[in-house]
């Protein structure tokens, strides 16, 4: 049996990348077995959004060896189920994204999977659209979305009966098995490569832009708003879409609107993180804008910020944006006599069920991730609280931050045409459905084992009350048909607490959804729950 030094040397010997090859060789030469044991303790696994991890040598990181193994394994899987499989491949502006995409195209083309590469940097939803538009067997998007700058990732979509949705069981396991076979039996330096892959025609991008622009239905009004791409790839596609739709162009946060994988102005390129919108807020204040709209780096998510009663800028929770878009889409569907489904993940607001019922629509709740939401039949709208919205399910089967912007601007235009304001719309929502508030306690860890210890402590002694609010029901979804590592507590008064490990980052997320006679009352209950849970978390080391 090989020791870790031998295993690491075998990996380094097949690495085509000088930087990661030298990085690993330095650890071997220094006999740094502690670090090597960490690097070779396992390999990146498909999570909520595919493979994601730090850019580093070894199977626990994103690098050219791991990507080559993934591409070869995916090719084996596709060839096992399709006579003449095809794949489309996209990439964002992160470090090595283009290189990983090229490696994938070369390896899959040589393996017998006809590959097409995006012509340039494009948002994830454009790739998801291309999978369906071209009726491809699969799609690969090289992105780590909103993860920290040092990360990258590999997101897989399947065509055929999966119809362009992200992979789910059992196919994720089948693909992982093929990747493992390649890793165990093939030296990636010996994998055949071909540069005879194709490049996706710009007509596909134009088709995406045209279909997205068609979401605008209301008369266009004068809207002053700020936009940031968060150093990502959203700007070019968004501006072309807005122009096609006849919508006003935004005021741009110039420092953040060009792709830059070093993300120089933010620690985390995630609109949800504190400080991420500071430049956008400064720009909005200087121009007296009405809104701030922010995509994450691969433009599949949308954040919205508005000034509050005191004139201070506040970012709307993903549940708020999701519910406001849902009500807009549901009322329009009712007026047009449409039937369909409003869907969200189980960690998103329970208020969506009330919105659906009010317009005679169905409501469905799924496991976490758009890989589940995007598969729902007759879907009219789907969302997740983590700023993901699907407003055009006929076009893509994944969240789409560009479409979400067009739909949000259409909502604002509709309100203006009716003589309403967005503040009035928010108030009307509370009056119609009750006051809901959402918050989150996010625990980032260095030691992933701590997440397991916290969940084990909760399972060992489930709460009978949280911060004085009595628990009326407790569900451990490992014990249900969902078979997911999620714990749910329902408290008297219509409150809910959910524990869930992040599928993309080393975090434990605790979702808080509360209801009250007013927004302030709901928020007070949320603060009560949050403080009690924070105190509990501090006791588990």
C-alpha positions as a printed Julia matrix, in Angstrom:
541×3 Matrix{Float64}:
   0.0    0.0     0.0
   1.37   3.41   -0.99
   2.2    5.92    1.69
   1.11   9.54    1.29
   4.47  10.64   -0.13
   4.24   8.04   -2.89
   0.61   8.91   -3.59
   1.45  12.61   -3.79
   4.43  11.96   -6.07
   2.26   9.93   -8.43
  -0.18  12.85   -8.56
   2.58  15.42   -9.15
   4.11  13.33  -11.93
   0.9   13.54  -14.0
   0.1   17.2   -13.3
   0.32  19.3   -16.51
   0.24  22.57  -14.53
   3.67  23.89  -13.52
   2.32  25.88  -10.57
   0.4   23.11   -8.78
   3.02  20.52   -9.74
   5.71  22.6    -7.99
   3.37  23.32   -5.06
   2.96  19.61   -4.43
   6.61  18.82   -5.08
   7.62  21.37   -2.43
   5.42  19.61    0.14
   6.92  16.24   -0.81
  10.49  17.53   -0.67
   9.8   19.09    2.74
   8.34  15.78    3.94
   5.26  17.74    5.04
   3.13  14.66    5.63
   0.62  16.52    7.82
  -0.39  18.81    4.93
  -0.23  15.97    2.41
  -2.52  13.83    4.57
  -5.08  16.67    4.43
  -4.67  17.07    0.67
  -5.14  13.33    0.05
  -7.74  12.55    2.73
 -10.41  12.07    0.04
 -11.53  13.9    -3.07
 -13.99  16.66   -3.89
 -17.51  15.28   -4.15
 -20.57  16.53   -6.0
 -22.5   18.77   -3.6
 -25.4   21.19   -3.94
 -23.83  22.8    -7.02
 -21.31  20.28   -8.35
 -17.63  20.17   -7.44
 -16.27  23.16   -5.54
 -13.05  23.68   -3.64
  -9.86  25.69   -3.26
  -7.41  26.05   -6.12
  -4.69  23.72   -4.87
  -2.87  20.53   -5.78
  -4.3   17.16   -4.8
  -7.73  15.53   -4.98
  -9.24  17.8    -2.3
  -8.71  20.88   -4.5
  -9.6   22.21   -7.92
  -6.68  21.68  -10.31
  -5.97  20.37  -13.8
  -5.49  16.76  -12.7
  -8.85  16.66  -10.91
 -10.58  18.43  -13.82
  -9.06  16.01  -16.33
 -10.28  13.06  -14.25
 -13.74  14.65  -13.99
 -13.92  15.27  -17.75
 -12.79  11.74  -18.61
 -15.2   10.23  -16.06
 -18.11  12.32  -17.34
 -17.26  11.26  -20.89
 -17.36   7.58  -19.87
 -20.76   8.13  -18.24
 -22.21   9.9   -21.3
 -20.88   7.26  -23.7
 -22.52   4.56  -21.56
 -25.98   6.05  -22.08
 -25.84   7.79  -25.47
 -24.54   6.62  -28.85
 -23.36  10.06  -30.02
 -23.19  12.26  -26.92
 -22.6   16.0   -27.02
 -21.49  18.47  -24.36
 -21.45  22.27  -24.1
 -18.92  23.93  -21.82
 -18.9   27.4   -20.26
 -16.61  29.26  -17.9
 -16.51  32.39  -15.75
 -13.73  34.86  -14.94
 -12.13  33.03  -12.03
  -8.5   31.97  -12.05
  -8.02  28.9   -14.28
 -11.68  28.76  -15.39
 -10.8   29.06  -19.08
  -7.96  26.54  -18.74
 -10.24  24.02  -16.99
 -12.89  24.52  -19.68
 -10.36  23.96  -22.47
  -9.03  20.82  -20.76
 -12.59  19.52  -20.52
 -13.32  20.23  -24.19
 -10.08  18.61  -25.39
 -10.46  15.46  -23.29
 -14.15  14.92  -23.98
 -13.76  15.58  -27.71
 -10.98  13.0   -27.91
 -13.06  10.5   -25.91
 -15.87  10.6   -28.47
 -18.14  13.25  -26.95
 -18.71  16.09  -29.4
 -17.74  19.17  -27.4
 -18.58  22.85  -27.89
 -17.0   25.64  -25.88
 -18.58  29.0   -25.11
 -16.96  31.74  -27.26
 -16.11  33.85  -24.21
 -16.9   34.45  -20.54
 -20.64  34.17  -19.98
 -23.08  33.8   -17.07
 -23.98  30.32  -15.82
 -27.63  30.66  -16.97
 -26.46  31.2   -20.56
 -24.69  27.83  -20.41
 -27.78  26.23  -18.84
 -29.84  27.7   -21.68
 -27.42  26.38  -24.31
 -27.76  22.82  -22.98
 -31.51  22.89  -23.69
 -31.35  24.98  -26.85
 -28.77  22.69  -28.46
 -30.35  19.54  -27.0
 -26.92  18.58  -25.67
 -26.34  15.4   -23.67
 -24.63  17.41  -20.97
 -23.3   20.8   -19.96
 -20.33  21.78  -17.83
 -19.93  25.22  -16.25
 -16.56  26.01  -14.7
 -17.44  28.36  -11.83
 -17.44  28.65   -8.07
 -20.24  31.21   -8.22
 -20.12  33.36   -5.05
 -17.46  31.33   -3.2
 -14.27  32.99   -1.89
 -11.66  34.15   -4.46
  -9.37  31.16   -3.89
 -12.05  28.66   -5.0
 -13.23  27.28   -8.31
 -15.77  24.66   -9.29
 -17.32  22.35  -11.87
 -21.09  22.31  -12.35
 -22.71  19.54  -14.43
 -26.05  19.57  -16.26
 -27.64  16.65  -18.1
 -29.83  16.67  -21.21
 -32.2   14.0   -22.44
 -34.77  13.06  -19.81
 -33.06  15.47  -17.38
 -33.87  18.31  -19.81
 -30.95  20.55  -18.92
 -31.21  20.32  -15.13
 -28.31  19.87  -12.74
 -27.35  16.32  -11.82
 -29.17  14.52   -9.01
 -29.05  10.96   -7.63
 -28.44   8.39   -8.91
 -26.57  10.04  -11.79
 -24.28  12.04   -9.53
 -23.12   8.78   -7.96
 -22.74   7.1   -11.36
 -20.61   9.97  -12.65
 -18.53   9.96   -9.45
 -17.93   6.23   -9.9
 -16.63   6.79  -13.43
 -14.37   9.61  -12.22
 -13.05   7.34   -9.46
 -12.33   4.64  -12.05
 -10.32   7.11  -14.14
  -8.42   8.32  -11.08
  -7.51   4.74  -10.12
  -6.62   3.45  -13.56
  -5.5    6.28  -15.83
  -2.54   8.66  -15.75
  -4.1   11.93  -16.94
  -0.92  12.82  -18.82
  -1.76   9.88  -21.1
  -5.37  10.85  -21.76
  -5.98  11.54  -25.46
  -6.75  15.17  -26.29
  -8.24  16.84  -29.35
  -8.56  20.48  -30.3
 -11.21  19.65  -32.88
 -13.97  20.75  -30.5
 -16.43  23.4   -31.68
 -17.18  26.91  -30.46
 -20.78  27.82  -29.67
 -22.24  30.24  -32.18
 -23.2   33.71  -31.0
 -26.75  32.98  -32.19
 -27.23  30.91  -29.01
 -26.3   33.9   -26.87
 -28.6   36.11  -28.94
 -31.44  33.62  -28.46
 -30.91  33.74  -24.69
 -30.97  37.55  -24.77
 -34.13  37.65  -26.89
 -36.04  35.19  -24.72
 -34.98  36.94  -21.51
 -35.89  40.37  -22.86
 -39.39  39.04  -23.64
 -40.07  38.79  -19.89
 -40.66  42.55  -19.91
 -44.41  43.06  -20.33
 -45.3   46.23  -18.44
 -44.93  49.71  -19.96
 -41.42  51.05  -19.33
 -41.11  53.78  -16.72
 -38.19  55.88  -15.56
 -36.19  53.81  -13.06
 -32.91  54.98  -11.58
 -30.9   52.06  -10.24
 -27.32  50.97   -9.62
 -25.87  47.66  -10.83
 -22.79  45.7    -9.78
 -21.51  42.51  -11.36
 -19.35  41.8    -8.29
 -16.23  41.43  -10.49
 -18.08  38.76  -12.45
 -19.4   38.08  -15.93
 -22.93  39.52  -15.78
 -22.53  43.01  -17.21
 -22.23  42.36  -20.95
 -25.15  39.93  -21.16
 -27.32  42.07  -18.88
 -26.78  45.32  -20.79
 -27.57  43.61  -24.1
 -30.73  42.11  -22.59
 -31.89  45.41  -21.11
 -31.35  47.18  -24.43
 -33.32  44.49  -26.26
 -36.16  44.8   -23.73
 -36.22  48.59  -23.99
 -35.45  48.9   -20.29
 -33.31  51.73  -18.92
 -29.62  50.99  -18.45
 -28.29  51.0   -14.89
 -25.71  53.22  -13.25
 -22.69  50.92  -13.1
 -20.31  50.35  -10.2
 -17.31  50.68  -12.5
 -14.81  49.15  -10.07
 -16.81  45.88   -9.97
 -18.33  45.47  -13.43
 -15.44  43.86  -15.34
 -14.44  40.22  -14.77
 -11.57  39.93  -12.3
 -10.91  36.61  -10.58
  -8.9   38.28   -7.82
 -12.05  40.15   -6.64
  -9.97  43.12   -5.44
 -12.72  45.15   -3.75
 -14.4   42.39   -1.7
 -13.28  39.67    0.71
 -16.14  37.41   -0.4
 -17.76  38.1    -3.8
 -21.19  37.34   -2.38
 -23.86  40.07   -2.27
 -25.13  38.53    0.99
 -21.84  39.19    2.82
 -21.41  42.31    4.95
 -19.57  45.04    3.04
 -19.98  43.5    -0.41
 -22.36  46.26   -1.51
 -20.47  49.19    0.05
 -19.32  50.56   -3.32
 -22.79  50.11   -4.77
 -24.34  51.96   -1.84
 -21.9   54.86   -2.24
 -22.77  55.04   -5.94
 -26.51  54.88   -5.18
 -26.28  57.67   -2.63
 -24.28  59.85   -5.02
 -26.9   59.41   -7.75
 -29.97  59.26   -5.48
 -30.92  55.91   -6.99
 -34.1   54.02   -6.18
 -32.59  50.53   -6.08
 -29.37  48.58   -6.11
 -29.31  45.37   -8.13
 -26.33  43.03   -7.74
 -25.44  39.8    -9.49
 -22.96  37.36   -8.0
 -19.85  36.6   -10.1
 -21.47  34.02  -12.41
 -24.74  36.02  -12.56
 -27.07  33.25  -11.49
 -28.2   35.1    -8.36
 -29.65  38.55   -7.62
 -29.48  40.8    -4.59
 -31.75  43.84   -4.19
 -31.12  46.76   -1.85
 -33.48  49.66   -1.13
 -33.4   52.7     1.16
 -35.42  52.27    4.35
 -37.6   54.85    6.15
 -34.48  56.52    7.58
 -32.81  56.74    4.18
 -30.33  53.99    5.05
 -29.68  51.29    2.48
 -30.81  47.79    3.39
 -30.43  44.57    1.41
 -33.68  42.66    1.06
 -33.63  39.08    2.26
 -33.8   36.5    -0.5
 -37.18  35.38    0.81
 -38.54  38.92    0.42
 -37.41  39.23   -3.19
 -38.63  35.7    -3.93
 -42.07  36.34   -2.44
 -42.5   39.71   -4.15
 -41.58  38.21   -7.53
 -43.82  35.21   -6.85
 -46.84  37.41   -6.08
 -46.23  39.47   -9.23
 -45.97  36.35  -11.41
 -48.88  34.58   -9.67
 -51.28  37.52  -10.07
 -50.39  37.78  -13.74
 -50.93  34.02  -14.19
 -54.33  34.28  -12.51
 -55.34  37.18  -14.74
 -54.32  35.16  -17.81
 -56.06  31.99  -16.58
 -52.81  30.05  -16.28
 -52.32  27.07  -14.0
 -49.0   25.96  -12.61
 -46.7   25.62   -9.62
 -44.84  28.03   -7.37
 -41.91  26.19   -5.81
 -39.17  26.79   -3.3
 -36.69  24.75   -1.31
 -37.64  23.65    2.18
 -35.3   26.24    3.73
 -37.15  29.08    2.0
 -40.16  30.97    3.36
 -43.37  29.09    4.16
 -45.25  32.19    2.95
 -44.95  31.0    -0.66
 -47.73  28.47   -0.03
 -50.09  31.32    0.9
 -49.15  33.27   -2.23
 -49.87  30.22   -4.42
 -53.22  29.53   -2.73
 -54.33  33.15   -3.14
 -54.06  32.83   -6.93
 -55.36  29.28   -7.27
 -51.91  27.86   -8.0
 -50.12  24.81   -6.64
 -47.19  25.01   -4.22
 -44.3   22.57   -3.99
 -41.4   22.38   -1.55
 -38.19  20.62   -2.56
 -34.84  19.64   -1.16
 -32.21  22.37   -1.22
 -30.87  23.36   -4.61
 -32.17  24.29   -8.04
 -31.25  20.83   -9.21
 -34.59  19.9    -7.58
 -36.62  23.06   -8.19
 -35.75  23.12  -11.9
 -37.24  19.63  -12.41
 -40.79  20.47  -11.32
 -43.44  20.03  -14.0
 -45.64  23.03  -14.89
 -43.37  25.38  -12.94
 -44.3   29.06  -13.16
 -41.72  30.35  -10.69
 -39.17  28.9    -8.31
 -36.81  30.41   -5.79
 -34.4   29.82   -2.94
 -33.73  32.17   -0.07
 -30.02  32.31   -1.05
 -30.85  34.88   -3.77
 -31.7   32.35   -6.47
 -34.77  32.92   -8.68
 -36.17  31.13  -11.72
 -38.64  33.47  -13.41
 -38.54  31.85  -16.87
 -38.64  28.05  -16.42
 -39.44  27.49  -20.1
 -35.97  28.84  -20.93
 -33.63  27.39  -18.3
 -33.98  24.87  -15.49
 -31.68  26.66  -13.06
 -31.6   29.95  -11.2
 -30.95  32.95  -13.41
 -29.82  36.35  -12.14
 -30.22  38.07  -15.52
 -33.84  36.97  -15.95
 -34.49  37.9   -12.32
 -33.37  41.49  -12.98
 -35.68  41.8   -15.99
 -38.57  40.37  -13.94
 -37.85  42.67  -11.01
 -37.77  45.73  -13.27
 -41.01  44.52  -14.85
 -42.55  44.39  -11.36
 -41.46  47.97  -10.7
 -42.82  49.09  -14.07
 -46.13  47.35  -13.32
 -46.42  49.13   -9.99
 -45.64  52.49  -11.59
 -48.31  51.9   -14.25
 -50.82  51.19  -11.46
 -49.81  54.28   -9.49
 -48.17  52.24   -6.74
 -44.74  52.33   -5.13
 -42.53  49.44   -4.18
 -42.87  50.41   -0.52
 -46.64  50.26   -0.91
 -46.38  46.86   -2.59
 -44.38  45.53    0.36
 -46.98  46.87    2.76
 -49.8   45.34    0.72
 -48.03  41.98    0.82
 -47.89  42.07    4.64
 -51.52  43.09    4.87
 -52.56  40.27    2.53
 -50.43  37.4     3.83
 -49.22  38.49    7.26
 -45.89  39.81    8.4
 -43.04  37.37    7.78
 -39.38  37.89    8.63
 -36.36  35.81    7.7
 -32.86  35.74    9.11
 -29.92  33.39    9.16
 -27.2   32.37   11.58
 -24.2   31.29    9.51
 -21.34  29.53   11.25
 -18.16  29.36    9.14
 -15.75  26.7    10.44
 -12.11  25.77    9.92
 -12.76  22.27   11.27
 -15.58  20.63    9.3
 -16.0   18.16   12.16
 -17.5   20.95   14.27
 -20.58  21.03   12.03
 -21.13  17.33   12.74
 -20.65  17.87   16.46
 -23.23  20.68   16.55
 -25.81  18.59   14.68
 -25.07  15.57   16.85
 -25.65  17.67   19.98
 -29.01  18.84   18.64
 -30.05  15.29   17.69
 -28.99  13.93   21.06
 -31.18  16.4    22.92
 -33.66  18.2    20.61
 -34.89  21.57   21.87
 -38.2   21.7    23.75
 -38.09  25.47   23.44
 -35.76  27.98   21.76
 -35.3   31.27   23.54
 -38.54  30.73   25.45
 -40.56  29.94   22.32
 -42.06  26.47   22.72
 -41.25  23.84   20.07
 -44.41  22.23   18.68
 -42.78  19.87   16.15
 -39.3   18.5    15.42
 -38.29  16.76   12.16
 -34.97  15.07   11.42
 -34.95  14.67    7.64
 -32.35  11.92    7.82
 -35.26   9.88    9.17
 -37.73  10.87    6.44
 -38.05  10.02    2.75
 -36.06  13.18    1.96
 -33.01  11.51    3.59
 -31.19  14.83    3.91
 -29.04  16.15    6.75
 -31.55  18.8     7.8
 -33.16  19.41   11.19
 -36.41  21.39   11.44
 -38.08  22.89   14.52
 -41.55  24.46   14.41
 -42.32  26.82   17.28
 -45.64  28.13   18.56
 -46.7   31.29   16.77
 -45.8   30.12   13.27
 -42.03  30.28   13.65
 -39.54  27.84   12.1
 -35.84  27.03   12.61
 -33.84  24.86   10.2
 -30.3   23.51   10.65
 -28.48  22.64    7.41
 -24.8   22.25    6.45
 -23.9   24.33    3.38
 -23.39  22.32    0.22
 -20.89  24.81   -1.22
 -18.88  26.27    1.68
 -17.54  25.17    5.1
 -20.57  26.59    6.91
 -23.45  25.48    9.08
 -26.53  27.5     8.18
 -29.42  28.02   10.58
 -32.48  29.48    8.86
 -34.97  31.51   10.9
 -38.47  32.23    9.61
 -40.86  34.06   11.91
 -44.36  35.48   11.73
 -45.98  38.27   13.72
 -48.76  40.81   13.92
 -46.32  43.29   12.38
 -42.93  43.13   10.71
 -41.33  44.45   13.89
 -42.98  41.7    15.96
 -41.79  39.05   13.51
 -38.27  40.48   13.58
 -38.28  40.56   17.38
 -39.14  36.86   17.5
 -36.36  36.21   15.01
 -33.85  38.09   17.17
 -35.01  36.08   20.2
 -34.43  32.8    18.37
 -31.11  33.95   16.92
 -29.66  34.95   20.29
 -30.67  31.68   21.92
 -29.2   29.62   19.07
 -26.0   31.66   19.05
 -25.58  31.0    22.77
 -26.14  27.28   22.16
 -23.6   27.14   19.31
 -20.96  28.7    21.58
 -21.27  25.72   23.93
 -20.29  23.2    21.21
 -16.59  23.25   20.34
